[in-house]
Amino acid sequence: MSLKKQAMENPTKIKRQLRRFTSEQRATYLKQWRESGQSQRFFSEEQGLSYTSFNNWIRRAKERQEEKPSGFVALKVKPMNNNFGSSKFAEVRTAKGAVICLYHEVPAEYLQSIARA
């Protein structure tokens, strides 16, 4: 039987008070835990949190992080030659339709900076 059902049937038997946390509160606890360097169990007990609930918060936060798109898309690579005798190293097409032609290798940071512009 769940703790919530037990609380409804016999409130005097329940030792732990049922609490609800906002997403902001959960995020604050998760940030504090990461910065503390403590184990999940020690931190949750120290804060008076249910270890199982705290563990679920961590799992859900990881799942949400994995669902976020990275901002990059798959590329199709094919050799390209232009009519001027020099070959392009790469051509990047942005989501807004801009075309960026590169004639030699460039650092990833450079691509990120022009993609933001």
N, CA, C and O atoms as a Tinker XYZ file with bonds, in Angstrom:
   468  protein
     1  N      0.848000   -1.176000    0.000000    73     2
     2  CA     0.000000    0.000000    0.000000    64     1     3
     3  C      0.893000    1.239000    0.000000    63     2     4     5
     4  O      1.899000    1.291000    0.708000    81     3
     5  N      0.525000    2.204000   -0.777000    73     3     6
     6  CA     1.338000    3.413000   -0.883000    64     5     7
     7  C      1.232000    4.242000    0.390000    63     6     8     9
     8  O      0.264000    4.141000    1.143000    81     7
     9  N      2.244000    5.055000    0.607000    73     7    10
    10  CA     2.287000    5.931000    1.773000    64     9    11
    11  C      1.106000    6.889000    1.773000    63    10    12    13
    12  O      0.555000    7.210000    2.826000    81    11
    13  N      0.724000    7.340000    0.593000    73    11    14
    14  CA    -0.396000    8.280000    0.486000    64    13    15
    15  C     -1.701000    7.616000    0.928000    63    14    16    17
    16  O     -2.495000    8.221000    1.648000    81    15
    17  N     -1.922000    6.354000    0.490000    73    15    18
    18  CA    -3.142000    5.641000    0.883000    64    17    19
    19  C     -3.153000    5.391000    2.391000    63    18    20    21
    20  O     -4.184000    5.527000    3.051000    81    19
    21  N     -1.991000    5.023000    2.918000    73    19    22
    22  CA    -1.899000    4.798000    4.356000    64    21    23
    23  C     -2.243000    6.073000    5.124000    63    22    24    25
    24  O     -2.943000    6.031000    6.136000    81    23
    25  N     -1.752000    7.185000    4.638000    73    23    26
    26  CA    -2.002000    8.463000    5.300000    64    25    27
    27  C     -3.478000    8.808000    5.297000    63    26    28    29
    28  O     -3.995000    9.378000    6.258000    81    27
    29  N     -4.156000    8.459000    4.210000    73    27    30
    30  CA    -5.577000    8.771000    4.125000    64    29    31
    31  C     -6.395000    7.857000    5.043000    63    30    32    33
    32  O     -7.374000    8.296000    5.646000    81    31
    33  N     -5.991000    6.579000    5.146000    73    31    34
    34  CA    -6.748000    5.635000    5.953000    64    33    35
    35  C     -6.500000    5.818000    7.447000    63    34    36    37
    36  O     -7.429000    5.745000    8.252000    81    35
    37  N     -5.249000    6.054000    7.808000    73    35    38
    38  CA    -4.926000    6.192000    9.228000    64    37    39
    39  C     -3.797000    7.203000    9.401000    63    38    40    41
    40  O     -2.628000    6.821000    9.449000    81    39
    41  N     -4.126000    8.456000    9.492000    73    39    42
    42  CA    -3.110000    9.502000    9.539000    64    41    43
    43  C     -2.184000    9.428000   10.755000    63    42    44    45
    44  O     -1.070000    9.950000   10.698000    81    43
    45  N     -2.604000    8.805000   11.841000    73    43    46
    46  CA    -1.758000    8.746000   13.033000    64    45    47
    47  C     -0.612000    7.762000   12.881000    63    46    48    49
    48  O      0.368000    7.864000   13.618000    81    47
    49  N     -0.692000    6.810000   11.954000    73    47    50
    50  CA     0.358000    5.820000   11.765000    64    49    51
    51  C      1.538000    6.343000   10.952000    63    50    52    53
    52  O      2.631000    5.779000   11.006000    81    51
    53  N      1.324000    7.393000   10.216000    73    51    54
    54  CA     2.357000    7.890000    9.316000    64    53    55
    55  C      3.340000    8.753000   10.074000    63    54    56    57
    56  O      2.958000    9.737000   10.707000    81    55
    57  N      4.622000    8.378000   10.009000    73    55    58
    58  CA     5.660000    9.136000   10.699000    64    57    59
    59  C      6.164000   10.293000    9.855000    63    58    60    61
    60  O      6.416000   11.382000   10.370000    81    59
    61  N      6.309000   10.059000    8.578000    73    59    62
    62  CA     6.865000   11.065000    7.686000    64    61    63
    63  C      5.744000   11.894000    7.064000    63    62    64    65
    64  O      4.742000   11.350000    6.599000    81    63
    65  N      5.916000   13.174000    7.061000    73    63    66
    66  CA     4.925000   14.070000    6.473000    64    65    67
    67  C      5.081000   14.051000    4.959000    63    66    68    69
    68  O      6.193000   14.163000    4.442000    81    67
    69  N      3.967000   13.910000    4.250000    73    67    70
    70  CA     4.000000   13.945000    2.795000    64    69    71
    71  C      4.218000   15.380000    2.347000    63    70    72    73
    72  O      3.513000   16.293000    2.779000    81    71
    73  N      5.202000   15.570000    1.474000    73    71    74
    74  CA     5.494000   16.906000    0.978000    64    73    75
    75  C      5.543000   16.881000   -0.535000    63    74    76    77
    76  O      5.929000   15.882000   -1.141000    81    75
    77  N      5.153000   17.978000   -1.131000    73    75    78
    78  CA     5.259000   18.166000   -2.579000    64    77    79
    79  C      6.313000   19.218000   -2.822000    63    78    80    81
    80  O      6.408000   20.195000   -2.079000    81    79
    81  N      7.109000   19.023000   -3.860000    73    79    82
    82  CA     8.152000   19.970000   -4.202000    64    81    83
    83  C      7.916000   20.497000   -5.605000    63    82    84    85
    84  O      7.531000   19.751000   -6.506000    81    83
    85  N      8.149000   21.785000   -5.782000    73    83    86
    86  CA     8.044000   22.374000   -7.115000    64    85    87
    87  C      9.267000   21.956000   -7.932000    63    86    88    89
    88  O     10.256000   21.480000   -7.375000    81    87
    89  N      9.200000   22.132000   -9.229000    73    87    90
    90  CA    10.348000   21.795000  -10.074000    64    89    91
    91  C     11.553000   22.658000   -9.710000    63    90    92    93
    92  O     12.691000   22.202000   -9.810000    81    91
    93  N     11.317000   23.889000   -9.293000    73    91    94
    94  CA    12.415000   24.766000   -8.885000    64    93    95
    95  C     13.085000   24.250000   -7.610000    63    94    96    97
    96  O     14.310000   24.280000   -7.487000    81    95
    97  N     12.270000   23.777000   -6.663000    73    95    98
    98  CA    12.822000   23.229000   -5.424000    64    97    99
    99  C     13.645000   21.969000   -5.714000    63    98   100   101
   100  O     14.737000   21.790000   -5.175000    81    99
   101  N     13.099000   21.095000   -6.579000    73    99   102
   102  CA    13.834000   19.875000   -6.934000    64   101   103
   103  C     15.156000   20.227000   -7.602000    63   102   104   105
   104  O     16.189000   19.631000   -7.296000    81   103
   105  N     15.125000   21.201000   -8.521000    73   103   106
   106  CA    16.349000   21.611000   -9.215000    64   105   107
   107  C     17.370000   22.168000   -8.224000    63   106   108   109
   108  O     18.568000   21.923000   -8.367000    81   107
   109  N     16.909000   22.910000   -7.230000    73   107   110
   110  CA    17.816000   23.458000   -6.213000    64   109   111
   111  C     18.468000   22.338000   -5.413000    63   110   112   113
   112  O     19.678000   22.351000   -5.190000    81   111
   113  N     17.656000   21.361000   -4.978000    73   111   114
   114  CA    18.217000   20.218000   -4.247000    64   113   115
   115  C     19.233000   19.456000   -5.107000    63   114   116   117
   116  O     20.297000   19.074000   -4.620000    81   115
   117  N     18.906000   19.239000   -6.376000    73   115   118
   118  CA    19.828000   18.506000   -7.261000    64   117   119
   119  C     21.138000   19.270000   -7.438000    63   118   120   121
   120  O     22.213000   18.671000   -7.440000    81   119
   121  N     21.048000   20.585000   -7.585000    73   119   122
   122  CA    22.255000   21.393000   -7.731000    64   121   123
   123  C     23.103000   21.331000   -6.461000    63   122   124   125
   124  O     24.322000   21.170000   -6.524000    81   123
   125  N     22.446000   21.459000   -5.312000    73   123   126
   126  CA    23.165000   21.388000   -4.036000    64   125   127
   127  C     23.836000   20.022000   -3.868000    63   126   128   129
   128  O     24.972000   19.939000   -3.403000    81   127
   129  N     23.136000   18.963000   -4.246000    73   127   130
   130  CA    23.695000   17.614000   -4.138000    64   129   131
   131  C     24.935000   17.472000   -5.018000    63   130   132   133
   132  O     25.963000   16.964000   -4.569000    81   131
   133  N     24.838000   17.928000   -6.289000    73   131   134
   134  CA    25.981000   17.809000   -7.209000    64   133   135
   135  C     27.195000   18.564000   -6.666000    63   134   136   137
   136  O     28.326000   18.086000   -6.756000    81   135
   137  N     26.950000   19.734000   -6.108000    73   135   138
   138  CA    28.038000   20.556000   -5.583000    64   137   139
   139  C     28.597000   20.016000   -4.263000    63   138   140   141
   140  O     29.731000   20.327000   -3.898000    81   139
   141  N     27.809000   19.211000   -3.548000    73   139   142
   142  CA    28.233000   18.726000   -2.229000    64   141   143
   143  C     29.264000   17.597000   -2.316000    63   142   144   145
   144  O     30.093000   17.440000   -1.419000    81   143
   145  N     29.212000   16.819000   -3.387000    73   143   146
   146  CA    30.108000   15.682000   -3.503000    64   145   147
   147  C     29.675000   14.505000   -2.636000    63   146   148   149
   148  O     30.400000   13.514000   -2.542000    81   147
   149  N     28.518000   14.593000   -2.005000    73   147   150
   150  CA    28.025000   13.536000   -1.129000    64   149   151
   151  C     27.302000   12.461000   -1.935000    63   150   152   153
   152  O     26.916000   12.681000   -3.083000    81   151
   153  N     27.129000   11.307000   -1.319000    73   151   154
   154  CA    26.347000   10.247000   -1.960000    64   153   155
   155  C     24.883000   10.673000   -1.974000    63   154   156   157
   156  O     24.469000   11.533000   -1.196000    81   155
   157  N     24.110000   10.067000   -2.858000    73   155   158
   158  CA    22.682000   10.387000   -2.938000    64   157   159
   159  C     21.994000   10.070000   -1.608000    63   158   160   161
   160  O     21.185000   10.853000   -1.112000    81   159
   161  N     22.329000    8.914000   -1.046000    73   159   162
   162  CA    21.686000    8.490000    0.201000    64   161   163
   163  C     22.011000    9.462000    1.346000    63   162   164   165
   164  O     21.108000    9.909000    2.052000    81   163
   165  N     23.290000    9.785000    1.527000    73   163   166
   166  CA    23.684000   10.668000    2.623000    64   165   167
   167  C     23.035000   12.039000    2.474000    63   166   168   169
   168  O     22.495000   12.583000    3.438000    81   167
   169  N     23.088000   12.601000    1.252000    73   167   170
   170  CA    22.523000   13.929000    1.026000    64   169   171
   171  C     21.024000   13.936000    1.300000    63   170   172   173
   172  O     20.521000   14.823000    1.991000    81   171
   173  N     20.304000   12.941000    0.756000    73   171   174
   174  CA    18.849000   12.929000    0.931000    64   173   175
   175  C     18.480000   12.789000    2.404000    63   174   176   177
   176  O     17.555000   13.448000    2.880000    81   175
   177  N     19.199000   11.935000    3.126000    73   175   178
   178  CA    18.903000   11.781000    4.558000    64   177   179
   179  C     19.229000   13.057000    5.333000    63   178   180   181
   180  O     18.483000   13.461000    6.225000    81   179
   181  N     20.346000   13.681000    4.982000    73   179   182
   182  CA    20.749000   14.923000    5.644000    64   181   183
   183  C     19.719000   16.033000    5.424000    63   182   184   185
   184  O     19.493000   16.860000    6.308000    81   183
   185  N     19.102000   16.048000    4.254000    73   183   186
   186  CA    18.113000   17.082000    3.920000    64   185   187
   187  C     16.696000   16.695000    4.347000    63   186   188   189
   188  O     15.767000   17.489000    4.197000    81   187
   189  N     16.527000   15.489000    4.874000    73   187   190
   190  CA    15.199000   15.040000    5.284000    64   189   191
   191  C     14.320000   14.642000    4.114000    63   190   192   193
   192  O     13.093000   14.717000    4.193000    81   191
   193  N     14.956000   14.214000    3.018000    73   191   194
   194  CA    14.226000   13.804000    1.820000    64   193   195
   195  C     14.164000   12.294000    1.746000    63   194   196   197
   196  O     15.055000   11.603000    2.242000    81   195
   197  N     13.124000   11.785000    1.134000    73   195   198
   198  CA    13.040000   10.356000    0.877000    64   197   199
   199  C     14.122000    9.988000   -0.143000    63   198   200   201
   200  O     14.221000   10.606000   -1.203000    81   199
   201  N     14.929000    8.979000    0.188000    73   199   202
   202  CA    15.985000    8.552000   -0.728000    64   201   203
   203  C     15.398000    8.096000   -2.060000    63   202   204   205
   204  O     15.933000    8.424000   -3.119000    81   203
   205  N     14.305000    7.343000   -2.013000    73   203   206
   206  CA    13.671000    6.850000   -3.245000    64   205   207
   207  C     13.184000    8.009000   -4.109000    63   206   208   209
   208  O     13.401000    8.019000   -5.321000    81   207
   209  N     12.526000    8.981000   -3.488000    73   207   210
   210  CA    12.049000   10.143000   -4.249000    64   209   211
   211  C     13.218000   10.918000   -4.837000    63   210   212   213
   212  O     13.185000   11.313000   -6.002000    81   211
   213  N     14.248000   11.134000   -4.033000    73   211   214
   214  CA    15.411000   11.880000   -4.504000    64   213   215
   215  C     16.071000   11.154000   -5.679000    63   214   216   217
   216  O     16.477000   11.781000   -6.657000    81   215
   217  N     16.173000    9.847000   -5.573000    73   215   218
   218  CA    16.738000    9.045000   -6.657000    64   217   219
   219  C     15.890000    9.186000   -7.926000    63   218   220   221
   220  O     16.431000    9.266000   -9.029000    81   219
   221  N     14.573000    9.217000   -7.769000    73   219   222
   222  CA    13.680000    9.413000   -8.926000    64   221   223
   223  C     13.886000   10.787000   -9.556000    63   222   224   225
   224  O     13.849000   10.917000  -10.780000    81   223
   225  N     14.101000   11.808000   -8.739000    73   223   226
   226  CA    14.359000   13.153000   -9.271000    64   225   227
   227  C     15.602000   13.127000  -10.146000    63   226   228   229
   228  O     15.612000   13.697000  -11.238000    81   227
   229  N     16.644000   12.468000   -9.669000    73   227   230
   230  CA    17.907000   12.393000  -10.410000    64   229   231
   231  C     17.692000   11.670000  -11.731000    63   230   232   233
   232  O     18.159000   12.121000  -12.777000    81   231
   233  N     16.979000   10.540000  -11.678000    73   231   234
   234  CA    16.722000    9.762000  -12.898000    64   233   235
   235  C     15.936000   10.589000  -13.916000    63   234   236   237
   236  O     16.276000   10.616000  -15.098000    81   235
   237  N     14.878000   11.266000  -13.445000    73   235   238
   238  CA    14.069000   12.072000  -14.373000    64   237   239
   239  C     14.861000   13.238000  -14.944000    63   238   240   241
   240  O     14.689000   13.588000  -16.112000    81   239
   241  N     15.719000   13.839000  -14.148000    73   239   242
   242  CA    16.553000   14.949000  -14.632000    64   241   243
   243  C     17.499000   14.452000  -15.729000    63   242   244   245
   244  O     17.711000   15.144000  -16.725000    81   243
   245  N     18.064000   13.263000  -15.550000    73   243   246
   246  CA    18.950000   12.687000  -16.575000    64   245   247
   247  C     18.176000   12.395000  -17.850000    63   246   248   249
   248  O     18.667000   12.648000  -18.950000    81   247
   249  N     16.964000   11.863000  -17.706000    73   247   250
   250  CA    16.134000   11.568000  -18.883000    64   249   251
   251  C     15.793000   12.838000  -19.647000    63   250   252   253
   252  O     15.839000   12.860000  -20.877000    81   251
   253  N     15.448000   13.902000  -18.915000    73   251   254
   254  CA    15.132000   15.175000  -19.588000    64   253   255
   255  C     16.357000   15.727000  -20.302000    63   254   256   257
   256  O     16.248000   16.279000  -21.397000    81   255
   257  N     17.522000   15.578000  -19.684000    73   255   258
   258  CA    18.762000   16.060000  -20.292000    64   257   259
   259  C     19.047000   15.308000  -21.589000    63   258   260   261
   260  O     19.488000   15.903000  -22.572000    81   259
   261  N     18.792000   13.995000  -21.588000    73   259   262
   262  CA    19.038000   13.180000  -22.782000    64   261   263
   263  C     18.066000   13.512000  -23.902000    63   262   264   265
   264  O     18.392000   13.340000  -25.076000    81   263
   265  N     16.866000   13.988000  -23.549000    73   263   266
   266  CA    15.858000   14.318000  -24.555000    64   265   267
   267  C     16.132000   15.631000  -25.260000    63   266   268   269
   268  O     15.616000   15.864000  -26.353000    81   267
   269  N     16.941000   16.499000  -24.651000    73   267   270
   270  CA    17.205000   17.804000  -25.243000    64   269   271
   271  C     18.005000   17.630000  -26.534000    63   270   272   273
   272  O     19.000000   16.905000  -26.548000    81   271
   273  N     17.587000   18.277000  -27.603000    73   271   274
   274  CA    18.372000   18.191000  -28.833000    64   273   275
   275  C     19.709000   18.901000  -28.660000    63   274   276   277
   276  O     19.803000   19.916000  -27.969000    81   275
   277  N     20.714000   18.367000  -29.281000    73   275   278
   278  CA    22.057000   18.926000  -29.131000    64   277   279
   279  C     22.259000   20.202000  -29.929000    63   278   280   281
   280  O     23.211000   20.938000  -29.670000    81   279
   281  N     21.391000   20.483000  -30.891000    73   279   282
   282  CA    21.567000   21.661000  -31.726000    64   281   283
   283  C     22.281000   21.323000  -33.028000    63   282   284   285
   284  O     22.400000   22.170000  -33.913000    81   283
   285  N     22.752000   20.091000  -33.146000    73   283   286
   286  CA    23.416000   19.668000  -34.358000    64   285   287
   287  C     22.527000   18.686000  -35.103000    63   286   288   289
   288  O     21.713000   17.986000  -34.502000    81   287
   289  N     22.691000   18.644000  -36.401000    73   287   290
   290  CA    21.929000   17.717000  -37.226000    64   289   291
   291  C     22.893000   16.850000  -38.016000    63   290   292   293
   292  O     24.069000   17.184000  -38.164000    81   291
   293  N     22.387000   15.737000  -38.521000    73   291   294
   294  CA    23.217000   14.838000  -39.312000    64   293   295
   295  C     23.635000   15.535000  -40.609000    63   294   296   297
   296  O     22.866000   16.297000  -41.194000    81   295
   297  N     24.842000   15.266000  -41.038000    73   295   298
   298  CA    25.365000   15.862000  -42.267000    64   297   299
   299  C     25.530000   14.812000  -43.342000    63   298   300   301
   300  O     25.902000   13.674000  -43.057000    81   299
   301  N     25.257000   15.187000  -44.568000    73   299   302
   302  CA    25.563000   14.340000  -45.710000    64   301   303
   303  C     26.848000   14.872000  -46.318000    63   302   304   305
   304  O     26.926000   16.040000  -46.701000    81   303
   305  N     27.842000   14.027000  -46.404000    73   303   306
   306  CA    29.140000   14.458000  -46.912000    64   305   307
   307  C     29.343000   13.874000  -48.304000    63   306   308   309
   308  O     29.193000   12.671000  -48.519000    81   307
   309  N     29.684000   14.744000  -49.238000    73   307   310
   310  CA    30.002000   14.292000  -50.587000    64   309   311
   311  C     31.098000   15.189000  -51.146000    63   310   312   313
   312  O     31.144000   16.374000  -50.815000    81   311
   313  N     31.975000   14.659000  -51.980000    73   311   314
   314  CA    33.038000   15.487000  -52.553000    64   313   315
   315  C     32.431000   16.609000  -53.396000    63   314   316   317
   316  O     31.454000   16.401000  -54.116000    81   315
   317  N     33.020000   17.787000  -53.296000    73   315   318
   318  CA    32.498000   18.929000  -54.039000    64   317   319
   319  C     33.641000   19.604000  -54.786000    63   318   320   321
   320  O     34.709000   19.832000  -54.218000    81   319
   321  N     33.425000   19.915000  -56.028000    73   319   322
   322  CA    34.374000   20.692000  -56.820000    64   321   323
   323  C     33.626000   21.862000  -57.430000    63   322   324   325
   324  O     32.485000   21.720000  -57.870000    81   323
   325  N     34.272000   23.017000  -57.455000    73   323   326
   326  CA    33.636000   24.156000  -58.106000    64   325   327
   327  C     34.322000   24.399000  -59.449000    63   326   328   329
   328  O     35.272000   23.698000  -59.797000    81   327
   329  N     33.864000   25.349000  -60.172000    73   327   330
   330  CA    34.399000   25.634000  -61.496000    64   329   331
   331  C     35.659000   26.483000  -61.468000    63   330   332   333
   332  O     36.198000   26.805000  -62.527000    81   331
   333  N     36.142000   26.853000  -60.299000    73   331   334
   334  CA    37.285000   27.755000  -60.216000    64   333   335
   335  C     38.595000   27.027000  -59.936000    63   334   336   337
   336  O     39.618000   27.678000  -59.725000    81   335
   337  N     38.592000   25.713000  -59.929000    73   335   338
   338  CA    39.819000   24.963000  -59.747000    64   337   339
   339  C     40.143000   24.632000  -58.308000    63   338   340   341
   340  O     40.980000   23.763000  -58.064000    81   339
   341  N     39.517000   25.286000  -57.343000    73   339   342
   342  CA    39.764000   24.921000  -55.948000    64   341   343
   343  C     38.519000   24.215000  -55.421000    63   342   344   345
   344  O     37.398000   24.580000  -55.776000    81   343
   345  N     38.708000   23.238000  -54.601000    73   343   346
   346  CA    37.559000   22.472000  -54.126000    64   345   347
   347  C     37.137000   22.925000  -52.735000    63   346   348   349
   348  O     37.952000   23.337000  -51.909000    81   347
   349  N     35.878000   22.833000  -52.520000    73   347   350
   350  CA    35.334000   23.176000  -51.209000    64   349   351
   351  C     35.643000   22.042000  -50.247000    63   350   352   353
   352  O     35.591000   20.866000  -50.608000    81   351
   353  N     35.963000   22.414000  -49.025000    73   351   354
   354  CA    36.151000   21.415000  -47.979000    64   353   355
   355  C     34.785000   20.983000  -47.439000    63   354   356   357
   356  O     34.542000   19.802000  -47.194000    81   355
   357  N     33.897000   21.976000  -47.257000    73   355   358
   358  CA    32.566000   21.680000  -46.721000    64   357   359
   359  C     31.612000   22.809000  -47.061000    63   358   360   361
   360  O     32.016000   23.938000  -47.337000    81   359
   361  N     30.349000   22.469000  -47.031000    73   359   362
   362  CA    29.288000   23.455000  -47.217000    64   361   363
   363  C     28.275000   23.216000  -46.115000    63   362   364   365
   364  O     27.809000   22.092000  -45.926000    81   363
   365  N     27.936000   24.262000  -45.392000    73   363   366
   366  CA    27.005000   24.143000  -44.270000    64   365   367
   367  C     25.765000   24.940000  -44.612000    63   366   368   369
   368  O     25.845000   26.103000  -45.008000    81   367
   369  N     24.614000   24.298000  -44.455000    73   367   370
   370  CA    23.338000   24.977000  -44.676000    64   369   371
   371  C     22.633000   25.099000  -43.332000    63   370   372   373
   372  O     22.388000   24.100000  -42.656000    81   371
   373  N     22.312000   26.321000  -42.953000    73   371   374
   374  CA    21.653000   26.541000  -41.670000    64   373   375
   375  C     20.160000   26.300000  -41.793000    63   374   376   377
   376  O     19.619000   26.207000  -42.894000    81   375
   377  N     19.506000   26.200000  -40.648000    73   375   378
   378  CA    18.060000   25.993000  -40.624000    64   377   379
   379  C     17.323000   27.163000  -41.263000    63   378   380   381
   380  O     16.211000   26.993000  -41.763000    81   379
   381  N     17.933000   28.353000  -41.253000    73   379   382
   382  CA    17.308000   29.536000  -41.846000    64   381   383
   383  C     17.594000   29.646000  -43.339000    63   382   384   385
   384  O     17.139000   30.588000  -43.987000    81   383
   385  N     18.342000   28.695000  -43.890000    73   383   386
   386  CA    18.589000   28.680000  -45.324000    64   385   387
   387  C     19.906000   29.289000  -45.771000    63   386   388   389
   388  O     20.204000   29.285000  -46.965000    81   387
   389  N     20.692000   29.806000  -44.857000    73   387   390
   390  CA    21.992000   30.378000  -45.240000    64   389   391
   391  C     22.955000   29.254000  -45.620000    63   390   392   393
   392  O     22.896000   28.158000  -45.062000    81   391
   393  N     23.843000   29.540000  -46.575000    73   391   394
   394  CA    24.834000   28.565000  -47.021000    64   393   395
   395  C     26.219000   29.120000  -46.697000    63   394   396   397
   396  O     26.549000   30.248000  -47.063000    81   395
   397  N     27.025000   28.310000  -46.004000    73   395   398
   398  CA    28.385000   28.711000  -45.637000    64   397   399
   399  C     29.337000   27.746000  -46.332000    63   398   400   401
   400  O     29.296000   26.539000  -46.092000    81   399
   401  N     30.190000   28.283000  -47.192000    73   399   402
   402  CA    31.160000   27.463000  -47.916000    64   401   403
   403  C     32.524000   27.561000  -47.250000    63   402   404   405
   404  O     33.011000   28.659000  -46.980000    81   403
   405  N     33.133000   26.430000  -46.988000    73   403   406
   406  CA    34.453000   26.375000  -46.371000    64   405   407
   407  C     35.421000   25.724000  -47.361000    63   406   408   409
   408  O     35.100000   24.702000  -47.966000    81   407
   409  N     36.583000   26.308000  -47.520000    73   407   410
   410  CA    37.558000   25.789000  -48.470000    64   409   411
   411  C     38.724000   25.090000  -47.784000    63   410   412   413
   412  O     39.642000   24.612000  -48.449000    81   411
   413  N     38.690000   25.031000  -46.472000    73   411   414
   414  CA    39.688000   24.274000  -45.723000    64   413   415
   415  C     39.106000   23.948000  -44.352000    63   414   416   417
   416  O     38.052000   24.470000  -43.988000    81   415
   417  N     39.775000   23.096000  -43.594000    73   415   418
   418  CA    39.299000   22.725000  -42.267000    64   417   419
   419  C     39.265000   23.942000  -41.348000    63   418   420   421
   420  O     40.108000   24.835000  -41.444000    81   419
   421  N     38.282000   23.960000  -40.462000    73   419   422
   422  CA    38.178000   25.018000  -39.457000    64   421   423
   423  C     37.835000   24.362000  -38.119000    63   422   424   425
   424  O     37.236000   23.287000  -38.086000    81   423
   425  N     38.214000   25.010000  -37.022000    73   423   426
   426  CA    37.869000   24.454000  -35.705000    64   425   427
   427  C     36.354000   24.469000  -35.480000    63   426   428   429
   428  O     35.642000   25.313000  -36.025000    81   427
   429  N     35.882000   23.533000  -34.677000    73   427   430
   430  CA    34.451000   23.454000  -34.363000    64   429   431
   431  C     33.957000   24.746000  -33.716000    63   430   432   433
   432  O     32.822000   25.164000  -33.945000    81   431
   433  N     34.813000   25.377000  -32.908000    73   431   434
   434  CA    34.420000   26.623000  -32.240000    64   433   435
   435  C     34.104000   27.721000  -33.258000    63   434   436   437
   436  O     33.218000   28.549000  -33.046000    81   435
   437  N     34.851000   27.708000  -34.369000    73   435   438
   438  CA    34.596000   28.695000  -35.405000    64   437   439
   439  C     33.209000   28.484000  -36.012000    63   438   440   441
   440  O     32.466000   29.443000  -36.222000    81   439
   441  N     32.865000   27.225000  -36.293000    73   439   442
   442  CA    31.539000   26.929000  -36.837000    64   441   443
   443  C     30.443000   27.331000  -35.849000    63   442   444   445
   444  O     29.411000   27.875000  -36.240000    81   443
   445  N     30.682000   27.059000  -34.566000    73   443   446
   446  CA    29.693000   27.453000  -33.565000    64   445   447
   447  C     29.505000   28.958000  -33.519000    63   446   448   449
   448  O     28.382000   29.439000  -33.366000    81   447
   449  N     30.606000   29.714000  -33.649000    73   447   450
   450  CA    30.490000   31.171000  -33.565000    64   449   451
   451  C     29.734000   31.745000  -34.752000    63   450   452   453
   452  O     28.949000   32.679000  -34.588000    81   451
   453  N     29.954000   31.204000  -35.941000    73   451   454
   454  CA    29.214000   31.735000  -37.087000    64   453   455
   455  C     27.781000   31.229000  -37.130000    63   454   456   457
   456  O     26.903000   31.886000  -37.689000    81   455
   457  N     27.544000   30.064000  -36.541000    73   455   458
   458  CA    26.177000   29.557000  -36.491000    64   457   459
   459  C     25.318000   30.415000  -35.563000    63   458   460   461
   460  O     24.118000   30.561000  -35.795000    81   459
   461  N     25.913000   30.980000  -34.524000    73   459   462
   462  CA    25.181000   31.838000  -33.591000    64   461   463
   463  C     24.890000   33.207000  -34.175000    63   462   464   465
   464  O     23.921000   33.856000  -33.779000    81   463
   465  N     25.701000   33.649000  -35.096000    73   463   466
   466  CA    25.577000   34.998000  -35.633000    64   465   467
   467  C     24.334000   35.161000  -36.477000    63   466   468
   468  O     24.085000   36.245000  -37.005000    81   467
